[in-house]
Amino acid sequence: MQHDLPALQARFGARYPRWLLGVLMIGSMAMVLASTSINVALPAIMQDFSIGRPLAQWLSTGFLAAMTAGLLLAAWAQARLGARRTAQVGLWLFILSSLLALVAQTAWQLIALRIVQGLCAGIVQPLAMVLIFRVFADGGRGMALGLYGLGVMIAPTLGPTIGGYLVDHFGWAAVFWLPLPMCLLALLGGQWLLPTQRERTTPFLDVWAFVLLCVALFASLGALAEAQRFAWQELRVWAPSLLGVVAVIGFFRRSRRSLKPLLPLRVWRHAGFRNASWVALTLGMGLYGSTYLIPLYLQTVEGYSAGRAGLLLLPTGVLMGIASFAGGWLSDRLSAAVLLISGVLVFALSAAGFGWLEPGASFAVLCFWACLGRVGLGILLPALSTASLDMLSQEELAQGAGAITFVRQLGGAFGVNLLTFFLEWRHRSEGADLAAEAVAFQQSFWVMAAVFALTVLAAWNVRSTKR
């Protein structure tokens, strides 16, 4: 029986694109739920396993780093295995790692399982964009992408909210079984609706480049994590730092020589794309860094429960979705630089607002500053996608889209890690007590605001050569 796209469209008729879109949304939302819901559970995990922030942050950064690497495997996996089998392998492995997390005995076991989940998310999520472009080729692509984007934006909102409630009533393990029903639905729907055809000529996979990239990511993140607890001259700090530098050099040298590089370095020959990449790097830091810091701040300094912290974040996703739609509409009417600068400054103002607040601020005030930041990110996302690709040729579009997504995820992984490094350093410097905790968080938010303010320079220089 044929299971390629034309055969599936003939079998299910005019309803097939809508059903496929629903399955793709469910699968992607499950991955996003897993990436964001963990943040409200961190204090409970830290208490249960008797660990501090330097180790606990690996539950977030490990996931993001593995997801970043997995993004570069997605195209190869879909061509080699087909969309259905790629999704099935990724989702079943994700489900297995979630179930194993429920019986984890040590923090490192939990971290290893989160890394596996991140790799699965990085491979599975890009399938959706590829299939939407192929299925809606005759029309309705914009509406389909809008609906898909709305669903993916709802998930980060529901993740902390539902996850926080479940953590309060069932413990931290609840955030690991939260995405499972959606994973099972995606598996069931995918069995009927996802195509199975594979390319006859499978794209070349540079295994050594992928290994070097993974070593570079995890060695560098590991060095920063260890530096939060030990001096830089300690072997456990400088050794992974050196390994990370060597791996980065090796990765770039191999990519420059390769005819089919894992990461297409040639797209960065455009000055505008380089500036867009700086904005993407900062965007990743703001998106994932704030999602990490705000729930931790609310529970550690303000004394919120996990459920209440999640509830405060509920309106932020709604406003981010509205701002994203508005940003997409404005992208056709205003220059990319204006929108990028506006989004960057709005988020910088939000981070500065959190840095300015003293402990004991009202729920409404905290929610206002969090919502303002999500409005800035909502404006940034569509403007960055449009601006970064508008300056590339048709042959470079797919490579540019993958590269800018990679940079954004990279900013998220290292952003969370560096913010945790700064937070721990300032906590110790200020006296390592509860008052020092509040001051350290304030200073961390000010650092985030400063980084976004400086990014205005890069945003201003994002120019399309076509325009």
Protein Blocks (a to p, Z undefined) as FASTA:
>chain_A
ZZbfklmmmmnommlmmmmmmmmmmmmmmmmmmmmmmmmmmmmmmmmnopafklmmmmmm
mmmmmmmmmmmmmmmmmmmnojklmmmmmmmmmmmmmmmmmmccbfklmmmmmmmmmmmm
mmmmmmmmmmmmmmmmngoklmmmmmmmmmmmmmmmmmmmmmmmmmmmnojklmmmmmmm
mmmmmmmmmmmmpcfbdcfbdcdddfklmmmmmmmmmmmmmmmmmmmmmcfklmklmmmm
mmmmmmmmmmmmmmmmpmbdfbdfklmmpmklmmmmmmmmmmmmmmmmmmmmmmmmmmmm
nopafklmmmmmmmmmmmmmmmmmmmmmmmmmmcfklmmmmmmmmmmmmmmmmmmpcghi
afklmmmmmmmmmmmmmmmmmmmmmmmmmmpcfklmmmmmmmmmmmmmmmmmmmmmmmmm
mmmmmmmmnnopaklmmmmmmmmmmmmmmmmmmmmmmmmmmccfkZZ
